Amino acid sequence: METAVYAKSTRNEKVLNCLYQKPDAVFKLICFPWAGGGSIHFAKWGQKINGLLEVHAVRLAGRETRLEEPFSDDIYQIAEEIVTALLPIIRDKAFAFFGHSLGSYIAFVTALHLKEKYKMEPLHIFLSSAPAPQSRPQVPDLNKLSEEQVRDHLLIFGGTPKHLIEDQDFLKQYIPLLKADAHIVKKFIFNKPSKALLSRDITCFIGSEDTIKDIEDNVVYFSGWKDITSGKFDVHKLPGDHFYLMEPDNENFIKNYIAKCLELSSLDCF
């Protein structure tokens, strides 16, 4: 029995990375990575974020300590695995989700799974650089692109240092991971719901110079998220490209905004 409990605990730690544990934290912030991303970037948020928040970053199969595991191509299976790992840490705490790009879609499907199966919802869902899924976001078929075209794609989107994009060894390891994650988005077909599926507030953050540059179209493209929830919907445009959150000022804004929102949301719940 003890062995089974230990194995389950170890498995949960593989899926969720918490570098800075805060036993007295009021909120759990669960962060979901972008395509090709790991857990480290968001796990480090736990060091310099409001003391009321404990940060857990999702680690997907095929990277970091899960390097030997095959990539998953089913967003619903990914969400189910995350929910299994999450349940022990969110049962007695208020929690929120933050996802960037691909991570926004995984966060959304995870939230749906939690509500449908366990009647639980995040206090607030924060989404970044991700148009609403029913808008059918365009994802290039990386399997049909040459290595040079993939490099150009990475340069356009930002987020990957140029010296790494020019590193052959890095690309040899990174491109299969990126292709696998991009395939998840291409497979994810979601139709506009006839009624709200969630009841909590959703906030979107977008970069002003993301690939969709027309301001009016940009806002419309992202505002479809308001159809997902009966709660409030808000959009914040910050300077930068698809990976605008790599800028320290933008990152600090997001972390402070999340902390303030959760404090206010928790008051509204009582």
Backbone torsions as a table, in degrees:
resi	resn	phi	psi	omega
1	MET	NA	-46.6	-179.9
2	GLU	-62.9	-38.0	179.3
3	THR	-63.3	-41.5	179.5
4	ALA	-63.9	-42.4	179.2
5	VAL	-64.2	-42.0	179.4
6	TYR	-63.7	-43.1	-179.4
7	ALA	-62.1	-41.4	179.7
8	LYS	-66.4	-40.9	178.7
9	SER	-62.7	-43.2	179.6
10	THR	-63.3	-40.0	179.4
11	ARG	-63.2	-43.0	179.5
12	ASN	-61.6	-39.2	-179.9
13	GLU	-68.9	-26.3	175.3
14	LYS	-68.6	-37.5	-176.7
15	VAL	-81.1	-33.4	-177.6
16	LEU	-120.2	127.7	-178.5
17	ASN	-109.6	113.8	177.3
18	CYS	-119.6	100.2	-177.6
19	LEU	-77.4	-28.3	-175.1
20	TYR	-127.3	91.6	-177.9
21	GLN	-76.4	137.2	-179.3
22	LYS	-133.0	88.8	-176.3
23	PRO	-56.2	-27.4	-177.8
24	ASP	-94.2	4.5	-179.1
25	ALA	-63.1	145.9	-179.9
26	VAL	-86.1	-32.7	-174.9
27	PHE	-123.7	149.5	169.8
28	LYS	-107.0	125.6	175.4
29	LEU	-106.5	117.3	-178.9
30	ILE	-101.3	120.9	-175.5
31	CYS	-110.1	138.0	-175.4
32	PHE	-116.4	127.5	-172.5
33	PRO	-79.4	164.9	177.6
34	TRP	-80.2	172.3	178.3
35	ALA	-59.1	128.0	-178.4
36	GLY	84.4	-4.0	-174.8
37	GLY	-91.6	160.2	175.6
38	GLY	-110.9	-160.4	-175.4
39	SER	-96.5	-16.2	-168.1
40	ILE	-62.2	-45.5	-175.3
41	HIS	-54.6	-51.1	-177.5
42	PHE	-76.6	-31.4	177.8
43	ALA	-60.1	-32.6	179.1
44	LYS	-69.8	-18.7	176.2
45	TRP	-57.2	-29.5	-176.8
46	GLY	-60.2	-22.0	-177.6
47	GLN	-75.1	-40.2	-174.4
48	LYS	-125.1	55.5	175.5
49	ILE	-130.2	160.1	179.1
50	ASN	-42.8	132.7	-176.8
51	GLY	-60.5	-13.4	178.2
52	LEU	-77.2	-11.6	-175.7
53	LEU	-111.3	133.3	169.7
54	GLU	-108.6	126.7	-173.4
55	VAL	-99.6	130.4	173.4
56	HIS	-121.2	126.3	-179.5
57	ALA	-107.3	134.7	-179.3
58	VAL	-75.0	134.5	176.6
59	ARG	-114.7	112.4	-178.6
60	LEU	-82.1	161.6	-179.6
61	ALA	-63.0	147.6	175.6
62	GLY	91.4	11.7	179.3
63	ARG	-149.6	158.6	177.7
64	GLU	53.1	-128.7	-177.0
65	THR	-73.1	-3.3	177.9
66	ARG	-111.8	27.2	-174.4
67	LEU	-59.8	-34.4	-176.4
68	GLU	-80.6	-9.8	-179.2
69	GLU	-82.9	143.3	179.1
70	PRO	-68.0	149.0	176.4
71	PHE	-61.7	146.6	174.0
72	SER	-97.8	144.2	178.1
73	ASP	-119.7	13.3	-178.1
74	ASP	-120.9	110.9	-174.8
75	ILE	-64.1	-28.7	-179.4
76	TYR	-74.4	-36.8	175.0
77	GLN	-66.8	-38.9	177.6
78	ILE	-61.1	-46.6	-179.7
79	ALA	-61.5	-41.0	-179.7
80	GLU	-63.4	-41.5	178.2
81	GLU	-63.7	-42.4	-179.7
82	ILE	-64.5	-43.2	179.8
83	VAL	-60.3	-42.6	178.4
84	THR	-58.7	-41.1	179.3
85	ALA	-73.2	-31.6	-175.7
86	LEU	-74.8	-39.1	-170.2
87	LEU	-48.4	-45.3	-178.6
88	PRO	-63.2	-25.2	-175.0
89	ILE	-100.5	-10.4	-178.1
90	ILE	-111.6	-3.3	-176.9
91	ARG	-64.1	-32.0	-176.4
92	ASP	-114.8	15.4	-178.5
93	LYS	-136.9	147.0	169.5
94	ALA	-70.7	143.4	-176.3
95	PHE	-141.7	159.2	178.9
96	ALA	-140.2	160.8	179.2
97	PHE	-114.6	142.9	168.8
98	PHE	-132.9	124.9	177.9
99	GLY	-130.8	143.8	177.8
100	HIS	-116.0	127.2	176.9
101	SER	56.6	-120.9	176.8
102	LEU	-50.3	-37.8	-179.2
103	GLY	-59.5	-28.4	177.7
104	SER	-64.8	-40.9	-179.3
105	TYR	-70.9	-39.1	178.0
106	ILE	-66.9	-39.5	177.4
107	ALA	-61.5	-43.2	-179.2
108	PHE	-62.9	-48.7	-178.9
109	VAL	-66.1	-35.5	176.5
110	THR	-63.5	-41.8	178.3
111	ALA	-63.0	-41.2	177.8
112	LEU	-62.4	-44.3	-179.4
113	HIS	-62.2	-42.7	178.9
114	LEU	-61.2	-42.6	-177.5
115	LYS	-71.3	-45.5	-176.3
116	GLU	-65.5	-39.2	-173.9
117	LYS	-96.4	-30.6	-173.2
118	TYR	-124.5	1.5	179.9
119	LYS	57.4	35.6	178.7
120	MET	-119.2	144.5	176.9
121	GLU	-135.9	147.3	172.2
122	PRO	-61.2	149.5	176.6
123	LEU	-62.4	-33.0	-178.6
124	HIS	-158.5	145.6	176.1
125	ILE	-116.9	122.4	179.9
126	PHE	-109.8	123.7	-175.7
127	LEU	-121.2	146.0	-173.1
128	SER	-137.0	132.5	175.0
129	SER	51.7	42.1	-178.6
130	ALA	-141.9	109.3	174.2
131	PRO	-61.5	156.6	178.3
132	ALA	-56.7	139.7	-174.8
133	PRO	-60.6	-30.7	-179.7
134	GLN	-72.6	-9.4	177.8
135	SER	-82.8	0.1	178.5
136	ARG	54.5	64.4	-179.5
137	PRO	-56.6	137.1	-177.7
138	GLN	-78.1	122.3	178.2
139	VAL	-121.4	121.1	-179.1
140	PRO	-64.6	145.8	176.0
141	ASP	-81.6	95.0	-174.5
142	LEU	-63.5	-22.7	179.7
143	ASN	-67.7	-19.7	-179.8
144	LYS	-97.6	1.0	-178.2
145	LEU	-99.5	146.8	174.2
146	SER	-74.9	167.8	178.7
147	GLU	-60.3	-37.5	178.9
148	GLU	-64.9	-38.9	178.6
149	GLN	-67.7	-36.6	176.2
150	VAL	-64.3	-41.2	177.0
151	ARG	-59.0	-45.9	179.7
152	ASP	-61.0	-39.9	179.1
153	HIS	-61.0	-44.1	179.9
154	LEU	-64.6	-38.6	179.5
155	LEU	-66.0	-39.6	-179.4
156	ILE	-65.2	-43.8	-176.5
157	PHE	-75.3	-26.7	-177.6
158	GLY	78.5	-175.7	176.3
159	GLY	90.9	-25.6	179.1
160	THR	-108.9	120.1	-179.4
161	PRO	-54.2	140.8	-175.2
162	LYS	-60.0	-35.4	-178.1
163	HIS	-66.5	-27.1	176.9
164	LEU	-77.0	-37.5	178.8
165	ILE	-62.6	-28.7	179.8
166	GLU	-90.7	0.1	-178.6
167	ASP	-92.1	112.9	-176.3
168	GLN	-61.1	-41.3	-179.6
169	ASP	-64.6	-40.8	177.8
170	PHE	-62.7	-47.5	-178.2
171	LEU	-62.0	-36.6	-179.5
172	LYS	-61.3	-34.5	179.0
173	GLN	-86.6	-35.1	-171.0
174	TYR	-81.5	-39.5	-174.4
175	ILE	-60.3	-44.1	177.4
176	PRO	-60.0	-37.4	178.3
177	LEU	-66.5	-45.0	179.6
178	LEU	-62.8	-42.1	179.1
179	LYS	-62.8	-42.9	-179.8
180	ALA	-62.6	-42.7	-179.2
181	ASP	-70.3	-38.3	178.6
182	ALA	-64.0	-34.1	179.6
183	HIS	-64.7	-31.9	177.8
184	ILE	-59.7	-44.9	-179.0
185	VAL	-67.4	-41.4	-178.9
186	LYS	-62.3	-34.4	-179.2
187	LYS	-78.9	-19.1	-173.8
188	PHE	-79.1	102.5	178.8
189	ILE	-106.3	121.6	-177.2
190	PHE	-135.4	126.5	179.7
191	ASN	-96.1	153.4	179.2
192	LYS	-58.4	125.7	-177.4
193	PRO	-72.3	149.6	178.9
194	SER	-76.7	-18.6	176.0
195	LYS	-148.6	163.3	-178.9
196	ALA	-61.6	136.4	-178.7
197	LEU	-95.1	-23.6	-179.7
198	LEU	-125.4	167.6	-176.7
199	SER	-122.8	-2.2	-176.9
200	ARG	-98.8	165.3	-177.7
201	ASP	-67.7	146.6	175.4
202	ILE	-123.9	131.8	175.6
203	THR	-121.2	132.5	176.6
204	CYS	-109.7	137.8	172.2
205	PHE	-114.6	134.7	179.5
206	ILE	-136.8	150.3	177.4
207	GLY	-86.2	137.2	-176.8
208	SER	-64.7	-24.5	-178.5
209	GLU	-112.6	27.5	176.2
210	ASP	-64.9	176.0	-173.1
211	THR	-61.4	-23.8	173.8
212	ILE	-98.4	104.5	-167.2
213	LYS	-97.4	-19.2	179.7
214	ASP	-70.8	121.9	-172.9
215	ILE	-57.3	-46.9	-176.9
216	GLU	-63.3	-49.2	180.0
217	ASP	-62.8	-37.7	-178.7
218	ASN	-57.7	-50.4	-177.9
219	VAL	-63.8	-42.7	179.3
220	VAL	-62.5	-42.3	-178.4
221	TYR	-59.1	-37.0	-177.4
222	PHE	-91.6	-22.2	-172.6
223	SER	-71.9	-8.8	176.6
224	GLY	-60.1	-17.9	177.8
225	TRP	-62.7	-22.8	-178.4
226	LYS	-66.6	-21.0	178.3
227	ASP	-75.5	-11.4	-175.3
228	ILE	-82.1	-28.7	-171.5
229	THR	-129.9	153.9	172.6
230	SER	-89.7	-5.1	177.0
231	GLY	-79.7	-173.7	179.7
232	LYS	-74.4	153.6	177.5
233	PHE	-128.9	137.2	-177.1
234	ASP	-143.6	149.7	177.7
235	VAL	-128.0	135.7	175.0
236	HIS	-123.6	124.8	177.6
237	LYS	-99.7	124.0	-178.8
238	LEU	-119.3	151.8	-176.7
239	PRO	-66.6	133.5	176.7
240	GLY	136.7	179.3	-177.9
241	ASP	-93.3	-155.0	-177.5
242	HIS	-57.7	-30.2	179.3
243	PHE	-108.6	41.3	178.5
244	TYR	-53.4	-28.4	-175.0
245	LEU	-71.7	-7.2	175.5
246	MET	-73.2	-17.9	177.2
247	GLU	-75.3	126.7	-175.8
248	PRO	-52.9	-40.5	-179.5
249	ASP	-63.8	-41.7	178.6
250	ASN	-66.8	-41.9	-179.9
251	GLU	-63.2	-42.6	178.2
252	ASN	-64.6	-39.5	177.5
253	PHE	-59.4	-46.6	-178.0
254	ILE	-62.6	-47.4	-178.0
255	LYS	-62.6	-42.3	179.0
256	ASN	-68.1	-39.2	179.8
257	TYR	-63.0	-44.4	179.6
258	ILE	-60.0	-46.7	-178.6
259	ALA	-60.2	-44.7	-179.3
260	LYS	-65.7	-41.5	179.7
261	CYS	-61.6	-42.6	-177.8
262	LEU	-67.8	-39.1	177.3
263	GLU	-60.6	-45.1	179.5
264	LEU	-69.6	-38.9	-179.6
265	SER	-63.5	-39.4	-178.3
266	SER	-67.0	-32.8	177.3
267	LEU	-68.8	-37.2	-179.4
268	ASP	-68.4	-21.8	-176.1
269	CYS	-81.1	-11.3	-175.7
270	PHE	-109.4	NA	NA
